[in-house]
Each structure stands twice: as C-alpha cells, then as structure tokens.
Amino acid sequence: MHAGISCAAKILGTTGALRIFSGHQSGPVYEPGTAGLHDAFVAECLRAGYDPGRCAMGALHIMGSARMDGSRADSATDPDGVVWDVPNVVVADASCFPTSSGVNPMVSIEAIAHMNALRLAARLT
C-alpha cells in the first residue's frame, strides 16, 4: 500500500497534479512545486500507518469515458477497442461502455477485455 501511494504521488506530481492526498485519516497532503516535497509526503504517510482505520481506500469503475462505437465522431475507440487517434492503444475496461451501467460491471468488463484481447492478438499475428 505504501509503495503504491508513493509511486502514485510521484506519477501524479510529474503529470501536473496540483494537490495529492493519500487517503490517510490524518490528512497528509502534497502540493507539487508549491507546498512540501514528495519525500516528506511519503514519510508522513508512513508515520500515519496503514492499520485498519488509518487509511481509507476505495475503488470504482470509470464507465463511458472512452466509448466504443463504429463512428469516430461518436466515440474514442472503434468496436474492437482500438483508439481512433493513437496507434496501438486498445481500451479493454469499463471506460469503453457507452455509459454507466448503474450496477457492478465485473462480468461485462471481463467479457470486453477478453473480446478486445482476442482481436488484438489476431491483429498482431
């Protein structure tokens, strides 16, 4: 968990994040280039600890942000999940849904990932 938070903070800081939170109840925060240093943020996270109740984590499925469709005008990818504008990038998760399903999409995500992976493998051979 600690290595993940440390690496994620480094990636987020490098890509322009203005404020980074760890999820710790004690509230470590890092503002790249403005307040604090990455190493100090990571040390504060380690001091806060990862025992139950110390650091909250959640997960969600982002749906519909890179829609699949047969039309470049209406989607980010073709029906095989291949991104229209970036060669050799395939989307194989819930972001290629047309919109949010409103329920846990685990099996649908697995099916799309399997389908798009098979199509990618066929194209590469």
Backbone as numpy.savetxt, mean C-alpha at the origin, in Angstrom:
# Nx Ny Nz CAx CAy CAz Cx Cy Cz
7.75 -5.78 13.39 6.92 -4.60 13.39 7.80 -3.35 13.39
8.83 -3.39 14.24 9.70 -2.21 14.32 10.44 -1.97 13.01
10.97 -3.02 12.42 11.68 -2.86 11.15 10.74 -2.33 10.07
9.50 -2.79 10.07 8.51 -2.32 9.10 8.21 -0.84 9.27
8.03 -0.40 10.50 7.76 1.02 10.76 8.96 1.87 10.38
10.15 1.41 10.72 11.37 2.15 10.38 11.53 2.29 8.87
11.39 1.19 8.15 11.55 1.23 6.69 10.43 2.03 6.02
9.20 1.86 6.50 8.08 2.62 5.93 8.29 4.11 6.13
8.77 4.51 7.31 9.04 5.94 7.57 10.11 6.47 6.63
11.12 5.65 6.38 12.19 6.08 5.47 11.64 6.25 4.05
10.85 5.29 3.60 10.26 5.37 2.26 9.33 6.57 2.16
8.45 6.73 3.15 7.50 7.84 3.13 8.23 9.18 3.16
9.28 9.29 3.97 10.04 10.54 4.04 10.73 10.85 2.72
11.26 9.83 2.09 11.96 10.01 0.81 11.01 10.42 -0.30
9.77 9.96 -0.22 8.81 10.24 -1.30 7.96 11.48 -1.04
8.29 12.24 0.01 7.64 13.53 0.18 6.58 13.65 1.25
6.44 12.65 2.12 5.46 12.77 3.20 5.80 13.97 4.08
4.77 14.67 4.52 4.97 15.84 5.37 4.98 15.48 6.85
4.21 14.47 7.23 4.12 14.04 8.63 3.91 12.54 8.66
4.67 11.86 9.50 4.61 10.40 9.60 4.32 10.01 11.04
3.33 9.15 11.22 2.94 8.62 12.53 3.26 7.14 12.56
3.50 6.61 13.74 3.86 5.19 13.86 2.68 4.29 14.22
1.65 4.83 14.80 0.56 4.01 15.32 0.67 3.76 16.81
1.75 4.22 17.42 1.92 4.06 18.87 0.96 4.98 19.62
0.48 4.48 20.74 -0.43 5.26 21.57 0.25 6.50 22.14
1.58 6.43 22.32 2.31 7.57 22.87 2.53 8.68 21.85
2.25 8.40 20.58 2.22 9.43 19.55 3.51 9.88 18.91
4.51 9.01 18.70 5.69 9.46 17.96 5.29 10.01 16.59
5.89 11.12 16.23 5.61 11.74 14.93 6.93 12.25 14.36
7.01 12.22 13.05 8.22 12.63 12.35 7.80 13.50 11.18
8.40 14.66 11.07 8.13 15.58 9.95 9.42 15.76 9.17
9.61 14.94 8.13 10.86 14.97 7.37 11.21 16.38 6.89
12.45 16.77 7.17 12.93 18.08 6.74 12.42 19.25 7.56
11.53 18.99 8.52 10.95 20.08 9.31 11.21 19.88 10.80
10.75 18.76 11.34 10.87 18.51 12.77 11.33 17.08 13.01
12.48 16.95 13.62 12.99 15.64 13.99 13.78 14.97 12.88
14.41 13.88 13.26 15.19 13.08 12.33 14.64 11.67 12.31
14.86 10.97 11.21 14.38 9.60 11.08 14.88 8.74 12.23
16.17 8.80 12.53 16.73 7.96 13.59 16.10 8.24 14.95
15.80 9.50 15.25 15.15 9.85 16.52 13.73 9.30 16.56
13.02 9.37 15.44 11.66 8.83 15.35 11.68 7.32 15.60
12.61 6.63 14.96 12.72 5.18 15.11 13.05 4.82 16.55
13.95 5.57 17.17 14.31 5.31 18.56 13.12 5.53 19.48
12.33 6.57 19.20 11.14 6.84 20.02 10.12 5.72 19.88
9.98 5.18 18.68 9.07 4.05 18.47 9.54 2.83 19.26
10.82 2.58 19.24 11.37 1.44 19.97 11.16 1.61 21.48
11.36 2.82 21.98 11.12 3.09 23.41 9.65 2.89 23.77
8.75 3.27 22.87 7.31 3.13 23.13 6.92 1.66 23.21
7.61 0.81 22.48 7.38 -0.63 22.56 6.25 -1.12 21.67
6.15 -2.44 21.61 5.16 -3.08 20.73 4.30 -4.09 21.47
4.27 -3.99 22.79 3.40 -4.87 23.56 1.94 -4.53 23.26
1.00 -5.44 23.57 -0.41 -5.16 23.33 -0.83 -3.82 23.94
-1.58 -3.05 23.19 -2.07 -1.77 23.65 -1.11 -0.62 23.45
0.08 -0.89 22.97 1.08 0.16 22.78 1.10 0.71 21.35
0.81 -0.15 20.40 0.89 0.26 18.99 -0.28 -0.35 18.23
-1.14 0.51 17.70 -2.32 0.05 16.97 -2.01 -0.11 15.48
-2.42 -1.21 14.92 -2.23 -1.45 13.49 -3.58 -1.83 12.88
-3.77 -1.44 11.67 -4.99 -1.80 10.96 -4.65 -2.10 9.52
-5.54 -2.77 8.86 -5.33 -3.07 7.44 -6.66 -2.89 6.72
-6.55 -2.51 5.49 -7.75 -2.36 4.69 -7.41 -2.62 3.23
-8.42 -2.84 2.46 -8.25 -3.08 1.04 -8.67 -1.81 0.29
-7.73 -1.19 -0.39 -8.05 -0.03 -1.21 -8.68 -0.54 -2.49
-9.90 -0.16 -2.75 -10.62 -0.69 -3.91 -10.97 0.42 -4.90
-10.75 0.14 -6.17 -11.19 1.03 -7.23 -10.24 2.16 -7.58
-9.02 2.16 -7.05 -8.11 3.26 -7.35 -7.30 3.05 -8.63
-7.32 1.83 -9.19 -6.63 1.53 -10.46 -7.52 0.58 -11.27
-8.69 1.06 -11.61 -9.73 0.23 -12.22 -9.29 -0.48 -13.49
-9.79 -1.73 -13.66 -9.61 -2.50 -14.89 -10.81 -2.25 -15.80
-10.53 -2.11 -17.09 -11.60 -1.93 -18.07 -10.98 -2.03 -19.46
-11.81 -2.16 -20.44 -11.34 -2.22 -21.81 -11.08 -0.87 -22.43
-11.38 0.19 -21.72 -11.23 1.54 -22.25 -10.18 2.33 -21.47
-9.19 2.82 -22.18 -8.15 3.65 -21.57 -8.75 4.89 -20.91
-9.82 5.42 -21.51 -10.45 6.64 -20.99 -11.15 6.41 -19.65
-11.56 5.17 -19.38 -12.34 4.89 -18.18 -11.61 4.07 -17.12
-10.33 3.80 -17.32 -9.64 2.91 -16.39 -8.15 3.17 -16.36
-7.50 2.58 -15.36 -6.05 2.67 -15.24 -5.35 1.48 -15.88
-6.10 0.35 -16.02 -5.50 -0.86 -16.59 -6.43 -1.49 -17.62
-5.84 -2.34 -18.44 -6.65 -3.10 -19.37 -7.29 -4.27 -18.63
-8.11 -5.09 -19.29 -8.79 -6.20 -18.59 -7.86 -7.26 -17.99
-6.58 -7.26 -18.38 -5.60 -8.17 -17.79 -4.85 -7.55 -16.63
-5.21 -6.31 -16.26 -4.55 -5.63 -15.16 -3.29 -4.89 -15.56
-2.97 -4.84 -16.86 -1.77 -4.15 -17.33 -2.04 -2.65 -17.37
-1.19 -1.89 -16.70 -1.36 -0.44 -16.63 -1.20 0.15 -18.03
-2.13 1.01 -18.41 -2.11 1.60 -19.75 -0.84 2.40 -20.01
-0.41 3.20 -19.05 0.65 4.17 -19.30 2.05 3.77 -18.85
2.17 2.64 -18.18 3.48 2.23 -17.68 3.73 0.78 -18.13
4.70 0.57 -18.99 4.93 -0.78 -19.49 5.38 -1.74 -18.38
4.93 -2.98 -18.50 5.35 -4.07 -17.60 4.90 -3.92 -16.15
3.86 -3.14 -15.91 3.29 -3.05 -14.57 1.90 -3.66 -14.62
1.65 -4.64 -13.73 0.36 -5.32 -13.67 -0.23 -5.13 -12.28
-1.49 -4.73 -12.24 -2.22 -4.57 -10.98 -2.96 -5.88 -10.71
-2.80 -6.42 -9.52 -3.42 -7.70 -9.20 -3.98 -7.69 -7.79
-4.66 -6.62 -7.42 -5.25 -6.54 -6.09 -6.60 -5.82 -6.18
-7.15 -5.45 -5.05 -8.49 -4.84 -5.01 -8.55 -3.46 -5.65
-7.40 -2.84 -5.89 -7.45 -1.53 -6.52 -7.97 -1.61 -7.95
-7.95 -2.79 -8.57 -8.47 -2.90 -9.94 -9.97 -3.17 -9.98
-10.62 -3.24 -8.81 -12.09 -3.35 -8.77 -12.71 -2.09 -9.38
-13.92 -2.18 -9.90 -14.57 -0.98 -10.43 -14.95 0.01 -9.33
-15.19 -0.49 -8.12 -15.54 0.35 -6.97 -15.41 -0.51 -5.71
-15.67 0.05 -4.56 -15.62 -0.71 -3.33 -16.77 -1.72 -3.28
-16.45 -2.93 -2.85 -17.47 -3.98 -2.79 -18.32 -3.87 -1.54
-17.82 -3.20 -0.52 -18.59 -3.05 0.71 -18.48 -4.24 1.65
-17.82 -5.30 1.22 -17.61 -6.48 2.07 -16.16 -6.92 1.91
-15.72 -7.85 2.76 -14.36 -8.36 2.68 -14.16 -9.03 1.32
-13.23 -8.53 0.50 -13.06 -9.04 -0.85 -11.95 -10.08 -1.02
-11.59 -10.79 0.04 -10.44 -11.67 -0.02 -10.47 -12.66 -1.19
-11.56 -13.38 -1.37 -11.62 -14.38 -2.44 -11.60 -13.72 -3.81
-12.26 -12.59 -3.96 -12.23 -11.87 -5.23 -10.83 -11.37 -5.55
-10.11 -10.88 -4.54 -8.73 -10.43 -4.75 -7.86 -11.61 -5.17
-8.03 -12.74 -4.51 -7.25 -13.92 -4.88 -7.53 -14.34 -6.31
-8.80 -14.29 -6.72 -9.16 -14.68 -8.08 -8.55 -13.73 -9.11
-8.64 -12.44 -8.86 -8.06 -11.46 -9.80 -6.54 -11.61 -9.85
-5.91 -11.78 -8.71 -4.46 -11.95 -8.68 -4.05 -13.19 -9.46
-4.78 -14.28 -9.27 -4.49 -15.52 -9.99 -4.68 -15.33 -11.50
-5.79 -14.74 -11.89 -6.09 -14.51 -13.30 -5.03 -13.61 -13.94
-4.71 -12.50 -13.30 -3.74 -11.57 -13.88 -2.34 -12.16 -13.91
-1.99 -12.97 -12.91 -0.68 -13.63 -12.89 -0.57 -14.65 -14.02
-1.62 -15.43 -14.24 -1.61 -16.39 -15.34 -1.46 -15.69 -16.68
-2.16 -14.60 -16.86 -2.08 -13.86 -18.11 -0.71 -13.23 -18.30
-0.12 -12.73 -17.21 1.22 -12.17 -17.29 2.22 -13.26 -17.64
2.14 -14.42 -16.99 3.05 -15.52 -17.27 2.94 -15.96 -18.73
1.72 -16.01 -19.24 1.53 -16.41 -20.64 2.17 -15.39 -21.59
2.06 -14.12 -21.23 2.64 -13.07 -22.09 4.17 -13.11 -22.05
4.75 -13.51 -20.92 6.19 -13.53 -20.78 6.87 -14.76 -21.36
6.09 -15.79 -21.67 6.70 -17.02 -22.20 6.57 -17.11 -23.71
